[in-house]
Amino acid sequence: MHTTHYIPPLNFSPVISTDVSLYRSGYPMPINYSFIKERLNLQTIIYVGDKEDTSAEYIAFLQQEDINFIPVHMDSCNDVDIQAKLDRILHIILNVDNYPILIHSNKGKHRVGVVVGIIRKLLQGWSIAGVYQEYGIFSGGMKGETDLEFITMFKTDLIVDKNKLPGFARI
């Protein structure tokens, strides 16, 4: 009897699993593709990272599975145009047509931590203490004071289609 083993990407975790599914992780490797294909049934992947070149193998996998791949180049929360980048990500997240979604960075720690922290704070009403605690868990206890300060201060005037909002979003 052959058993298929599914191996999630580094730092994989569900973020939202109510009316929609939103996940976070590090950069998926070929060993993770069967997990993504068989377990997540993704519609969209948002990559927040600094890699300019995406492997041909990864692109072929995404095309084969008909997964919409959206790269958002982010070095850190100190990027000059960070507000526009995060508004773009939030716009994607706030449209049910894009689900299920995986947001990944290279390691699934800091950049994804900022995006998830903003989702938790703005869209779910989490306390800053809760956001900081989750950030710390995924960053391995590595301090990200700049990231945490950025999450705390982040605001947006994003306008979205209320008919497309996922149920978890408190807007």
Chimera marker file (.cmm) of the C-alpha trace (Angstrom):
<marker_set name="trace">
<marker id="1" x="0.000" y="0.000" z="0.000" r="1" g="1" b="0" radius="0.5"/>
<marker id="2" x="1.452" y="3.332" z="-1.094" r="1" g="1" b="0" radius="0.5"/>
<marker id="3" x="0.822" y="6.346" z="1.121" r="1" g="1" b="0" radius="0.5"/>
<marker id="4" x="1.284" y="9.836" z="-0.254" r="1" g="1" b="0" radius="0.5"/>
<marker id="5" x="3.091" y="12.184" z="2.079" r="1" g="1" b="0" radius="0.5"/>
<marker id="6" x="2.194" y="15.826" z="1.940" r="1" g="1" b="0" radius="0.5"/>
<marker id="7" x="4.846" y="18.243" z="3.100" r="1" g="1" b="0" radius="0.5"/>
<marker id="8" x="3.768" y="21.854" z="3.686" r="1" g="1" b="0" radius="0.5"/>
<marker id="9" x="6.114" y="24.749" z="2.946" r="1" g="1" b="0" radius="0.5"/>
<marker id="10" x="8.338" y="26.211" z="5.651" r="1" g="1" b="0" radius="0.5"/>
<marker id="11" x="6.359" y="28.145" z="8.312" r="1" g="1" b="0" radius="0.5"/>
<marker id="12" x="3.032" y="27.087" z="6.783" r="1" g="1" b="0" radius="0.5"/>
<marker id="13" x="-0.080" y="27.955" z="8.772" r="1" g="1" b="0" radius="0.5"/>
<marker id="14" x="-3.719" y="28.827" z="8.174" r="1" g="1" b="0" radius="0.5"/>
<marker id="15" x="-4.448" y="32.526" z="8.766" r="1" g="1" b="0" radius="0.5"/>
<marker id="16" x="-8.199" y="32.382" z="8.088" r="1" g="1" b="0" radius="0.5"/>
<marker id="17" x="-10.254" y="29.220" z="7.740" r="1" g="1" b="0" radius="0.5"/>
<marker id="18" x="-13.864" y="30.325" z="8.066" r="1" g="1" b="0" radius="0.5"/>
<marker id="19" x="-15.862" y="31.220" z="4.956" r="1" g="1" b="0" radius="0.5"/>
<marker id="20" x="-12.607" y="31.473" z="2.990" r="1" g="1" b="0" radius="0.5"/>
<marker id="21" x="-9.127" y="30.001" z="3.357" r="1" g="1" b="0" radius="0.5"/>
<marker id="22" x="-6.048" y="32.194" z="3.672" r="1" g="1" b="0" radius="0.5"/>
<marker id="23" x="-2.654" y="30.654" z="4.374" r="1" g="1" b="0" radius="0.5"/>
<marker id="24" x="0.882" y="31.873" z="5.053" r="1" g="1" b="0" radius="0.5"/>
<marker id="25" x="4.235" y="30.204" z="4.420" r="1" g="1" b="0" radius="0.5"/>
<marker id="26" x="7.785" y="30.439" z="3.225" r="1" g="1" b="0" radius="0.5"/>
<marker id="27" x="8.705" y="29.948" z="-0.431" r="1" g="1" b="0" radius="0.5"/>
<marker id="28" x="7.242" y="26.639" z="-1.701" r="1" g="1" b="0" radius="0.5"/>
<marker id="29" x="9.782" y="24.112" z="-2.947" r="1" g="1" b="0" radius="0.5"/>
<marker id="30" x="9.061" y="21.208" z="-5.344" r="1" g="1" b="0" radius="0.5"/>
<marker id="31" x="8.642" y="18.861" z="-2.361" r="1" g="1" b="0" radius="0.5"/>
<marker id="32" x="5.673" y="21.043" z="-1.288" r="1" g="1" b="0" radius="0.5"/>
<marker id="33" x="3.833" y="21.053" z="-4.616" r="1" g="1" b="0" radius="0.5"/>
<marker id="34" x="1.726" y="17.940" z="-3.926" r="1" g="1" b="0" radius="0.5"/>
<marker id="35" x="0.617" y="19.450" z="-0.597" r="1" g="1" b="0" radius="0.5"/>
<marker id="36" x="-0.375" y="22.685" z="-2.328" r="1" g="1" b="0" radius="0.5"/>
<marker id="37" x="-2.144" y="20.844" z="-5.144" r="1" g="1" b="0" radius="0.5"/>
<marker id="38" x="-3.947" y="18.183" z="-3.103" r="1" g="1" b="0" radius="0.5"/>
<marker id="39" x="-4.652" y="20.004" z="0.163" r="1" g="1" b="0" radius="0.5"/>
<marker id="40" x="-5.090" y="23.724" z="-0.540" r="1" g="1" b="0" radius="0.5"/>
<marker id="41" x="-6.868" y="24.016" z="-3.902" r="1" g="1" b="0" radius="0.5"/>
<marker id="42" x="-5.481" y="27.534" z="-4.290" r="1" g="1" b="0" radius="0.5"/>
<marker id="43" x="-6.872" y="30.199" z="-6.552" r="1" g="1" b="0" radius="0.5"/>
<marker id="44" x="-4.188" y="32.822" z="-5.794" r="1" g="1" b="0" radius="0.5"/>
<marker id="45" x="-0.627" y="33.001" z="-4.494" r="1" g="1" b="0" radius="0.5"/>
<marker id="46" x="0.781" y="36.346" z="-3.379" r="1" g="1" b="0" radius="0.5"/>
<marker id="47" x="4.569" y="36.416" z="-3.108" r="1" g="1" b="0" radius="0.5"/>
<marker id="48" x="5.937" y="39.195" z="-0.898" r="1" g="1" b="0" radius="0.5"/>
<marker id="49" x="9.676" y="39.014" z="-1.216" r="1" g="1" b="0" radius="0.5"/>
<marker id="50" x="12.835" y="40.218" z="-2.804" r="1" g="1" b="0" radius="0.5"/>
<marker id="51" x="13.582" y="37.430" z="-5.288" r="1" g="1" b="0" radius="0.5"/>
<marker id="52" x="13.480" y="38.815" z="-8.807" r="1" g="1" b="0" radius="0.5"/>
<marker id="53" x="13.666" y="35.475" z="-10.565" r="1" g="1" b="0" radius="0.5"/>
<marker id="54" x="11.013" y="32.862" z="-9.994" r="1" g="1" b="0" radius="0.5"/>
<marker id="55" x="12.115" y="29.361" z="-10.947" r="1" g="1" b="0" radius="0.5"/>
<marker id="56" x="10.794" y="27.962" z="-14.210" r="1" g="1" b="0" radius="0.5"/>
<marker id="57" x="9.677" y="24.848" z="-12.302" r="1" g="1" b="0" radius="0.5"/>
<marker id="58" x="7.576" y="26.925" z="-9.886" r="1" g="1" b="0" radius="0.5"/>
<marker id="59" x="6.016" y="28.957" z="-12.713" r="1" g="1" b="0" radius="0.5"/>
<marker id="60" x="5.219" y="25.730" z="-14.610" r="1" g="1" b="0" radius="0.5"/>
<marker id="61" x="3.565" y="24.267" z="-11.489" r="1" g="1" b="0" radius="0.5"/>
<marker id="62" x="1.463" y="27.407" z="-10.988" r="1" g="1" b="0" radius="0.5"/>
<marker id="63" x="0.382" y="27.407" z="-14.635" r="1" g="1" b="0" radius="0.5"/>
<marker id="64" x="-0.426" y="23.684" z="-14.582" r="1" g="1" b="0" radius="0.5"/>
<marker id="65" x="-2.594" y="24.170" z="-11.481" r="1" g="1" b="0" radius="0.5"/>
<marker id="66" x="-4.131" y="27.388" z="-12.861" r="1" g="1" b="0" radius="0.5"/>
<marker id="67" x="-3.049" y="29.380" z="-9.793" r="1" g="1" b="0" radius="0.5"/>
<marker id="68" x="-2.938" y="33.155" z="-10.179" r="1" g="1" b="0" radius="0.5"/>
<marker id="69" x="0.594" y="34.227" z="-9.110" r="1" g="1" b="0" radius="0.5"/>
<marker id="70" x="0.981" y="37.819" z="-7.915" r="1" g="1" b="0" radius="0.5"/>
<marker id="71" x="4.530" y="38.885" z="-7.053" r="1" g="1" b="0" radius="0.5"/>
<marker id="72" x="4.768" y="42.007" z="-4.884" r="1" g="1" b="0" radius="0.5"/>
<marker id="73" x="8.426" y="42.972" z="-4.570" r="1" g="1" b="0" radius="0.5"/>
<marker id="74" x="9.120" y="43.924" z="-0.951" r="1" g="1" b="0" radius="0.5"/>
<marker id="75" x="12.513" y="44.328" z="0.634" r="1" g="1" b="0" radius="0.5"/>
<marker id="76" x="11.064" y="45.424" z="3.978" r="1" g="1" b="0" radius="0.5"/>
<marker id="77" x="8.427" y="47.666" z="5.513" r="1" g="1" b="0" radius="0.5"/>
<marker id="78" x="10.860" y="50.526" z="4.824" r="1" g="1" b="0" radius="0.5"/>
<marker id="79" x="10.258" y="50.352" z="1.060" r="1" g="1" b="0" radius="0.5"/>
<marker id="80" x="9.487" y="53.779" z="-0.397" r="1" g="1" b="0" radius="0.5"/>
<marker id="81" x="6.184" y="52.638" z="-1.921" r="1" g="1" b="0" radius="0.5"/>
<marker id="82" x="5.192" y="50.208" z="0.850" r="1" g="1" b="0" radius="0.5"/>
<marker id="83" x="1.736" y="51.775" z="1.307" r="1" g="1" b="0" radius="0.5"/>
<marker id="84" x="0.809" y="51.134" z="-2.335" r="1" g="1" b="0" radius="0.5"/>
<marker id="85" x="2.153" y="47.570" z="-2.145" r="1" g="1" b="0" radius="0.5"/>
<marker id="86" x="0.182" y="46.748" z="0.994" r="1" g="1" b="0" radius="0.5"/>
<marker id="87" x="-2.967" y="48.390" z="-0.374" r="1" g="1" b="0" radius="0.5"/>
<marker id="88" x="-2.593" y="46.169" z="-3.468" r="1" g="1" b="0" radius="0.5"/>
<marker id="89" x="-2.277" y="43.051" z="-1.267" r="1" g="1" b="0" radius="0.5"/>
<marker id="90" x="-5.257" y="44.096" z="0.873" r="1" g="1" b="0" radius="0.5"/>
<marker id="91" x="-7.326" y="44.712" z="-2.264" r="1" g="1" b="0" radius="0.5"/>
<marker id="92" x="-6.651" y="41.109" z="-3.363" r="1" g="1" b="0" radius="0.5"/>
<marker id="93" x="-7.398" y="39.725" z="0.113" r="1" g="1" b="0" radius="0.5"/>
<marker id="94" x="-10.646" y="41.692" z="0.337" r="1" g="1" b="0" radius="0.5"/>
<marker id="95" x="-12.140" y="40.035" z="-2.755" r="1" g="1" b="0" radius="0.5"/>
<marker id="96" x="-13.721" y="36.604" z="-2.215" r="1" g="1" b="0" radius="0.5"/>
<marker id="97" x="-13.157" y="35.761" z="-5.886" r="1" g="1" b="0" radius="0.5"/>
<marker id="98" x="-9.418" y="35.344" z="-5.163" r="1" g="1" b="0" radius="0.5"/>
<marker id="99" x="-9.782" y="32.598" z="-2.524" r="1" g="1" b="0" radius="0.5"/>
<marker id="100" x="-8.242" y="30.291" z="-1.396" r="1" g="1" b="0" radius="0.5"/>
<marker id="101" x="-5.066" y="32.386" z="-1.082" r="1" g="1" b="0" radius="0.5"/>
<marker id="102" x="-1.509" y="31.608" z="0.015" r="1" g="1" b="0" radius="0.5"/>
<marker id="103" x="0.740" y="34.526" z="0.961" r="1" g="1" b="0" radius="0.5"/>
<marker id="104" x="4.394" y="33.596" z="1.059" r="1" g="1" b="0" radius="0.5"/>
<marker id="105" x="7.768" y="35.241" z="1.368" r="1" g="1" b="0" radius="0.5"/>
<marker id="106" x="11.168" y="33.581" z="1.288" r="1" g="1" b="0" radius="0.5"/>
<marker id="107" x="11.128" y="32.171" z="4.834" r="1" g="1" b="0" radius="0.5"/>
<marker id="108" x="7.562" y="33.007" z="5.939" r="1" g="1" b="0" radius="0.5"/>
<marker id="109" x="8.721" y="35.212" z="8.790" r="1" g="1" b="0" radius="0.5"/>
<marker id="110" x="9.056" y="38.991" z="8.560" r="1" g="1" b="0" radius="0.5"/>
<marker id="111" x="7.398" y="40.192" z="5.329" r="1" g="1" b="0" radius="0.5"/>
<marker id="112" x="4.516" y="37.735" z="5.653" r="1" g="1" b="0" radius="0.5"/>
<marker id="113" x="4.414" y="38.622" z="9.353" r="1" g="1" b="0" radius="0.5"/>
<marker id="114" x="3.821" y="42.263" z="8.465" r="1" g="1" b="0" radius="0.5"/>
<marker id="115" x="1.028" y="41.406" z="6.013" r="1" g="1" b="0" radius="0.5"/>
<marker id="116" x="-0.651" y="38.997" z="8.440" r="1" g="1" b="0" radius="0.5"/>
<marker id="117" x="-0.225" y="41.486" z="11.298" r="1" g="1" b="0" radius="0.5"/>
<marker id="118" x="-2.021" y="44.143" z="9.267" r="1" g="1" b="0" radius="0.5"/>
<marker id="119" x="-4.815" y="41.675" z="8.405" r="1" g="1" b="0" radius="0.5"/>
<marker id="120" x="-5.161" y="40.753" z="12.077" r="1" g="1" b="0" radius="0.5"/>
<marker id="121" x="-5.201" y="44.391" z="13.231" r="1" g="1" b="0" radius="0.5"/>
<marker id="122" x="-7.279" y="46.079" z="10.512" r="1" g="1" b="0" radius="0.5"/>
<marker id="123" x="-9.593" y="43.329" z="9.301" r="1" g="1" b="0" radius="0.5"/>
<marker id="124" x="-10.043" y="41.136" z="12.357" r="1" g="1" b="0" radius="0.5"/>
<marker id="125" x="-9.731" y="43.611" z="15.214" r="1" g="1" b="0" radius="0.5"/>
<marker id="126" x="-6.904" y="41.806" z="17.013" r="1" g="1" b="0" radius="0.5"/>
<marker id="127" x="-5.126" y="43.596" z="19.824" r="1" g="1" b="0" radius="0.5"/>
<marker id="128" x="-1.597" y="44.780" z="19.132" r="1" g="1" b="0" radius="0.5"/>
<marker id="129" x="-0.375" y="42.405" z="21.865" r="1" g="1" b="0" radius="0.5"/>
<marker id="130" x="-1.897" y="39.456" z="19.989" r="1" g="1" b="0" radius="0.5"/>
<marker id="131" x="-0.382" y="40.624" z="16.705" r="1" g="1" b="0" radius="0.5"/>
<marker id="132" x="3.055" y="40.959" z="18.358" r="1" g="1" b="0" radius="0.5"/>
<marker id="133" x="2.769" y="37.507" z="19.910" r="1" g="1" b="0" radius="0.5"/>
<marker id="134" x="1.923" y="35.831" z="16.594" r="1" g="1" b="0" radius="0.5"/>
<marker id="135" x="4.704" y="37.758" z="14.818" r="1" g="1" b="0" radius="0.5"/>
<marker id="136" x="7.158" y="36.532" z="17.473" r="1" g="1" b="0" radius="0.5"/>
<marker id="137" x="6.093" y="32.906" z="17.053" r="1" g="1" b="0" radius="0.5"/>
<marker id="138" x="6.689" y="32.909" z="13.284" r="1" g="1" b="0" radius="0.5"/>
<marker id="139" x="9.865" y="34.976" z="13.412" r="1" g="1" b="0" radius="0.5"/>
<marker id="140" x="11.393" y="32.518" z="15.857" r="1" g="1" b="0" radius="0.5"/>
<marker id="141" x="11.599" y="35.146" z="18.566" r="1" g="1" b="0" radius="0.5"/>
<marker id="142" x="13.740" y="37.359" z="16.363" r="1" g="1" b="0" radius="0.5"/>
<marker id="143" x="12.909" y="40.940" z="17.141" r="1" g="1" b="0" radius="0.5"/>
<marker id="144" x="11.365" y="42.910" z="14.350" r="1" g="1" b="0" radius="0.5"/>
<marker id="145" x="10.839" y="46.242" z="16.112" r="1" g="1" b="0" radius="0.5"/>
<marker id="146" x="10.627" y="48.139" z="12.845" r="1" g="1" b="0" radius="0.5"/>
<marker id="147" x="8.044" y="45.682" z="11.494" r="1" g="1" b="0" radius="0.5"/>
<marker id="148" x="5.996" y="45.771" z="14.694" r="1" g="1" b="0" radius="0.5"/>
<marker id="149" x="6.052" y="49.570" z="14.818" r="1" g="1" b="0" radius="0.5"/>
<marker id="150" x="4.993" y="49.638" z="11.164" r="1" g="1" b="0" radius="0.5"/>
<marker id="151" x="2.038" y="47.301" z="11.838" r="1" g="1" b="0" radius="0.5"/>
<marker id="152" x="1.010" y="49.419" z="14.828" r="1" g="1" b="0" radius="0.5"/>
<marker id="153" x="1.045" y="52.659" z="12.821" r="1" g="1" b="0" radius="0.5"/>
<marker id="154" x="-0.345" y="51.288" z="9.520" r="1" g="1" b="0" radius="0.5"/>
<marker id="155" x="-3.547" y="52.856" z="8.221" r="1" g="1" b="0" radius="0.5"/>
<marker id="156" x="-5.212" y="52.719" z="4.834" r="1" g="1" b="0" radius="0.5"/>
<marker id="157" x="-7.973" y="54.514" z="2.952" r="1" g="1" b="0" radius="0.5"/>
<marker id="158" x="-8.568" y="51.521" z="0.710" r="1" g="1" b="0" radius="0.5"/>
<marker id="159" x="-11.913" y="51.454" z="-1.075" r="1" g="1" b="0" radius="0.5"/>
<marker id="160" x="-13.261" y="47.965" z="-1.799" r="1" g="1" b="0" radius="0.5"/>
<marker id="161" x="-16.390" y="46.368" z="-3.230" r="1" g="1" b="0" radius="0.5"/>
<marker id="162" x="-18.498" y="45.541" z="-0.165" r="1" g="1" b="0" radius="0.5"/>
<marker id="163" x="-20.250" y="42.782" z="-2.151" r="1" g="1" b="0" radius="0.5"/>
<marker id="164" x="-16.947" y="40.931" z="-2.569" r="1" g="1" b="0" radius="0.5"/>
<marker id="165" x="-15.779" y="41.115" z="1.075" r="1" g="1" b="0" radius="0.5"/>
<marker id="166" x="-14.920" y="37.832" z="2.782" r="1" g="1" b="0" radius="0.5"/>
<marker id="167" x="-16.920" y="37.216" z="5.949" r="1" g="1" b="0" radius="0.5"/>
<marker id="168" x="-13.953" y="37.614" z="8.310" r="1" g="1" b="0" radius="0.5"/>
<marker id="169" x="-13.238" y="41.211" z="7.233" r="1" g="1" b="0" radius="0.5"/>
<marker id="170" x="-14.492" y="43.825" z="9.668" r="1" g="1" b="0" radius="0.5"/>
<marker id="171" x="-14.671" y="46.926" z="7.513" r="1" g="1" b="0" radius="0.5"/>
<link id1="1" id2="2" r="1" g="1" b="0" radius="0.2"/>
<link id1="2" id2="3" r="1" g="1" b="0" radius="0.2"/>
<link id1="3" id2="4" r="1" g="1" b="0" radius="0.2"/>
<link id1="4" id2="5" r="1" g="1" b="0" radius="0.2"/>
<link id1="5" id2="6" r="1" g="1" b="0" radius="0.2"/>
<link id1="6" id2="7" r="1" g="1" b="0" radius="0.2"/>
<link id1="7" id2="8" r="1" g="1" b="0" radius="0.2"/>
<link id1="8" id2="9" r="1" g="1" b="0" radius="0.2"/>
<link id1="9" id2="10" r="1" g="1" b="0" radius="0.2"/>
<link id1="10" id2="11" r="1" g="1" b="0" radius="0.2"/>
<link id1="11" id2="12" r="1" g="1" b="0" radius="0.2"/>
<link id1="12" id2="13" r="1" g="1" b="0" radius="0.2"/>
<link id1="13" id2="14" r="1" g="1" b="0" radius="0.2"/>
<link id1="14" id2="15" r="1" g="1" b="0" radius="0.2"/>
<link id1="15" id2="16" r="1" g="1" b="0" radius="0.2"/>
<link id1="16" id2="17" r="1" g="1" b="0" radius="0.2"/>
<link id1="17" id2="18" r="1" g="1" b="0" radius="0.2"/>
<link id1="18" id2="19" r="1" g="1" b="0" radius="0.2"/>
<link id1="19" id2="20" r="1" g="1" b="0" radius="0.2"/>
<link id1="20" id2="21" r="1" g="1" b="0" radius="0.2"/>
<link id1="21" id2="22" r="1" g="1" b="0" radius="0.2"/>
<link id1="22" id2="23" r="1" g="1" b="0" radius="0.2"/>
<link id1="23" id2="24" r="1" g="1" b="0" radius="0.2"/>
<link id1="24" id2="25" r="1" g="1" b="0" radius="0.2"/>
<link id1="25" id2="26" r="1" g="1" b="0" radius="0.2"/>
<link id1="26" id2="27" r="1" g="1" b="0" radius="0.2"/>
<link id1="27" id2="28" r="1" g="1" b="0" radius="0.2"/>
<link id1="28" id2="29" r="1" g="1" b="0" radius="0.2"/>
<link id1="29" id2="30" r="1" g="1" b="0" radius="0.2"/>
<link id1="30" id2="31" r="1" g="1" b="0" radius="0.2"/>
<link id1="31" id2="32" r="1" g="1" b="0" radius="0.2"/>
<link id1="32" id2="33" r="1" g="1" b="0" radius="0.2"/>
<link id1="33" id2="34" r="1" g="1" b="0" radius="0.2"/>
<link id1="34" id2="35" r="1" g="1" b="0" radius="0.2"/>
<link id1="35" id2="36" r="1" g="1" b="0" radius="0.2"/>
<link id1="36" id2="37" r="1" g="1" b="0" radius="0.2"/>
<link id1="37" id2="38" r="1" g="1" b="0" radius="0.2"/>
<link id1="38" id2="39" r="1" g="1" b="0" radius="0.2"/>
<link id1="39" id2="40" r="1" g="1" b="0" radius="0.2"/>
<link id1="40" id2="41" r="1" g="1" b="0" radius="0.2"/>
<link id1="41" id2="42" r="1" g="1" b="0" radius="0.2"/>
<link id1="42" id2="43" r="1" g="1" b="0" radius="0.2"/>
<link id1="43" id2="44" r="1" g="1" b="0" radius="0.2"/>
<link id1="44" id2="45" r="1" g="1" b="0" radius="0.2"/>
<link id1="45" id2="46" r="1" g="1" b="0" radius="0.2"/>
<link id1="46" id2="47" r="1" g="1" b="0" radius="0.2"/>
<link id1="47" id2="48" r="1" g="1" b="0" radius="0.2"/>
<link id1="48" id2="49" r="1" g="1" b="0" radius="0.2"/>
<link id1="49" id2="50" r="1" g="1" b="0" radius="0.2"/>
<link id1="50" id2="51" r="1" g="1" b="0" radius="0.2"/>
<link id1="51" id2="52" r="1" g="1" b="0" radius="0.2"/>
<link id1="52" id2="53" r="1" g="1" b="0" radius="0.2"/>
<link id1="53" id2="54" r="1" g="1" b="0" radius="0.2"/>
<link id1="54" id2="55" r="1" g="1" b="0" radius="0.2"/>
<link id1="55" id2="56" r="1" g="1" b="0" radius="0.2"/>
<link id1="56" id2="57" r="1" g="1" b="0" radius="0.2"/>
<link id1="57" id2="58" r="1" g="1" b="0" radius="0.2"/>
<link id1="58" id2="59" r="1" g="1" b="0" radius="0.2"/>
<link id1="59" id2="60" r="1" g="1" b="0" radius="0.2"/>
<link id1="60" id2="61" r="1" g="1" b="0" radius="0.2"/>
<link id1="61" id2="62" r="1" g="1" b="0" radius="0.2"/>
<link id1="62" id2="63" r="1" g="1" b="0" radius="0.2"/>
<link id1="63" id2="64" r="1" g="1" b="0" radius="0.2"/>
<link id1="64" id2="65" r="1" g="1" b="0" radius="0.2"/>
<link id1="65" id2="66" r="1" g="1" b="0" radius="0.2"/>
<link id1="66" id2="67" r="1" g="1" b="0" radius="0.2"/>
<link id1="67" id2="68" r="1" g="1" b="0" radius="0.2"/>
<link id1="68" id2="69" r="1" g="1" b="0" radius="0.2"/>
<link id1="69" id2="70" r="1" g="1" b="0" radius="0.2"/>
<link id1="70" id2="71" r="1" g="1" b="0" radius="0.2"/>
<link id1="71" id2="72" r="1" g="1" b="0" radius="0.2"/>
<link id1="72" id2="73" r="1" g="1" b="0" radius="0.2"/>
<link id1="73" id2="74" r="1" g="1" b="0" radius="0.2"/>
<link id1="74" id2="75" r="1" g="1" b="0" radius="0.2"/>
<link id1="75" id2="76" r="1" g="1" b="0" radius="0.2"/>
<link id1="76" id2="77" r="1" g="1" b="0" radius="0.2"/>
<link id1="77" id2="78" r="1" g="1" b="0" radius="0.2"/>
<link id1="78" id2="79" r="1" g="1" b="0" radius="0.2"/>
<link id1="79" id2="80" r="1" g="1" b="0" radius="0.2"/>
<link id1="80" id2="81" r="1" g="1" b="0" radius="0.2"/>
<link id1="81" id2="82" r="1" g="1" b="0" radius="0.2"/>
<link id1="82" id2="83" r="1" g="1" b="0" radius="0.2"/>
<link id1="83" id2="84" r="1" g="1" b="0" radius="0.2"/>
<link id1="84" id2="85" r="1" g="1" b="0" radius="0.2"/>
<link id1="85" id2="86" r="1" g="1" b="0" radius="0.2"/>
<link id1="86" id2="87" r="1" g="1" b="0" radius="0.2"/>
<link id1="87" id2="88" r="1" g="1" b="0" radius="0.2"/>
<link id1="88" id2="89" r="1" g="1" b="0" radius="0.2"/>
<link id1="89" id2="90" r="1" g="1" b="0" radius="0.2"/>
<link id1="90" id2="91" r="1" g="1" b="0" radius="0.2"/>
<link id1="91" id2="92" r="1" g="1" b="0" radius="0.2"/>
<link id1="92" id2="93" r="1" g="1" b="0" radius="0.2"/>
<link id1="93" id2="94" r="1" g="1" b="0" radius="0.2"/>
<link id1="94" id2="95" r="1" g="1" b="0" radius="0.2"/>
<link id1="95" id2="96" r="1" g="1" b="0" radius="0.2"/>
<link id1="96" id2="97" r="1" g="1" b="0" radius="0.2"/>
<link id1="97" id2="98" r="1" g="1" b="0" radius="0.2"/>
<link id1="98" id2="99" r="1" g="1" b="0" radius="0.2"/>
<link id1="99" id2="100" r="1" g="1" b="0" radius="0.2"/>
<link id1="100" id2="101" r="1" g="1" b="0" radius="0.2"/>
<link id1="101" id2="102" r="1" g="1" b="0" radius="0.2"/>
<link id1="102" id2="103" r="1" g="1" b="0" radius="0.2"/>
<link id1="103" id2="104" r="1" g="1" b="0" radius="0.2"/>
<link id1="104" id2="105" r="1" g="1" b="0" radius="0.2"/>
<link id1="105" id2="106" r="1" g="1" b="0" radius="0.2"/>
<link id1="106" id2="107" r="1" g="1" b="0" radius="0.2"/>
<link id1="107" id2="108" r="1" g="1" b="0" radius="0.2"/>
<link id1="108" id2="109" r="1" g="1" b="0" radius="0.2"/>
<link id1="109" id2="110" r="1" g="1" b="0" radius="0.2"/>
<link id1="110" id2="111" r="1" g="1" b="0" radius="0.2"/>
<link id1="111" id2="112" r="1" g="1" b="0" radius="0.2"/>
<link id1="112" id2="113" r="1" g="1" b="0" radius="0.2"/>
<link id1="113" id2="114" r="1" g="1" b="0" radius="0.2"/>
<link id1="114" id2="115" r="1" g="1" b="0" radius="0.2"/>
<link id1="115" id2="116" r="1" g="1" b="0" radius="0.2"/>
<link id1="116" id2="117" r="1" g="1" b="0" radius="0.2"/>
<link id1="117" id2="118" r="1" g="1" b="0" radius="0.2"/>
<link id1="118" id2="119" r="1" g="1" b="0" radius="0.2"/>
<link id1="119" id2="120" r="1" g="1" b="0" radius="0.2"/>
<link id1="120" id2="121" r="1" g="1" b="0" radius="0.2"/>
<link id1="121" id2="122" r="1" g="1" b="0" radius="0.2"/>
<link id1="122" id2="123" r="1" g="1" b="0" radius="0.2"/>
<link id1="123" id2="124" r="1" g="1" b="0" radius="0.2"/>
<link id1="124" id2="125" r="1" g="1" b="0" radius="0.2"/>
<link id1="125" id2="126" r="1" g="1" b="0" radius="0.2"/>
<link id1="126" id2="127" r="1" g="1" b="0" radius="0.2"/>
<link id1="127" id2="128" r="1" g="1" b="0" radius="0.2"/>
<link id1="128" id2="129" r="1" g="1" b="0" radius="0.2"/>
<link id1="129" id2="130" r="1" g="1" b="0" radius="0.2"/>
<link id1="130" id2="131" r="1" g="1" b="0" radius="0.2"/>
<link id1="131" id2="132" r="1" g="1" b="0" radius="0.2"/>
<link id1="132" id2="133" r="1" g="1" b="0" radius="0.2"/>
<link id1="133" id2="134" r="1" g="1" b="0" radius="0.2"/>
<link id1="134" id2="135" r="1" g="1" b="0" radius="0.2"/>
<link id1="135" id2="136" r="1" g="1" b="0" radius="0.2"/>
<link id1="136" id2="137" r="1" g="1" b="0" radius="0.2"/>
<link id1="137" id2="138" r="1" g="1" b="0" radius="0.2"/>
<link id1="138" id2="139" r="1" g="1" b="0" radius="0.2"/>
<link id1="139" id2="140" r="1" g="1" b="0" radius="0.2"/>
<link id1="140" id2="141" r="1" g="1" b="0" radius="0.2"/>
<link id1="141" id2="142" r="1" g="1" b="0" radius="0.2"/>
<link id1="142" id2="143" r="1" g="1" b="0" radius="0.2"/>
<link id1="143" id2="144" r="1" g="1" b="0" radius="0.2"/>
<link id1="144" id2="145" r="1" g="1" b="0" radius="0.2"/>
<link id1="145" id2="146" r="1" g="1" b="0" radius="0.2"/>
<link id1="146" id2="147" r="1" g="1" b="0" radius="0.2"/>
<link id1="147" id2="148" r="1" g="1" b="0" radius="0.2"/>
<link id1="148" id2="149" r="1" g="1" b="0" radius="0.2"/>
<link id1="149" id2="150" r="1" g="1" b="0" radius="0.2"/>
<link id1="150" id2="151" r="1" g="1" b="0" radius="0.2"/>
<link id1="151" id2="152" r="1" g="1" b="0" radius="0.2"/>
<link id1="152" id2="153" r="1" g="1" b="0" radius="0.2"/>
<link id1="153" id2="154" r="1" g="1" b="0" radius="0.2"/>
<link id1="154" id2="155" r="1" g="1" b="0" radius="0.2"/>
<link id1="155" id2="156" r="1" g="1" b="0" radius="0.2"/>
<link id1="156" id2="157" r="1" g="1" b="0" radius="0.2"/>
<link id1="157" id2="158" r="1" g="1" b="0" radius="0.2"/>
<link id1="158" id2="159" r="1" g="1" b="0" radius="0.2"/>
<link id1="159" id2="160" r="1" g="1" b="0" radius="0.2"/>
<link id1="160" id2="161" r="1" g="1" b="0" radius="0.2"/>
<link id1="161" id2="162" r="1" g="1" b="0" radius="0.2"/>
<link id1="162" id2="163" r="1" g="1" b="0" radius="0.2"/>
<link id1="163" id2="164" r="1" g="1" b="0" radius="0.2"/>
<link id1="164" id2="165" r="1" g="1" b="0" radius="0.2"/>
<link id1="165" id2="166" r="1" g="1" b="0" radius="0.2"/>
<link id1="166" id2="167" r="1" g="1" b="0" radius="0.2"/>
<link id1="167" id2="168" r="1" g="1" b="0" radius="0.2"/>
<link id1="168" id2="169" r="1" g="1" b="0" radius="0.2"/>
<link id1="169" id2="170" r="1" g="1" b="0" radius="0.2"/>
<link id1="170" id2="171" r="1" g="1" b="0" radius="0.2"/>
</marker_set>
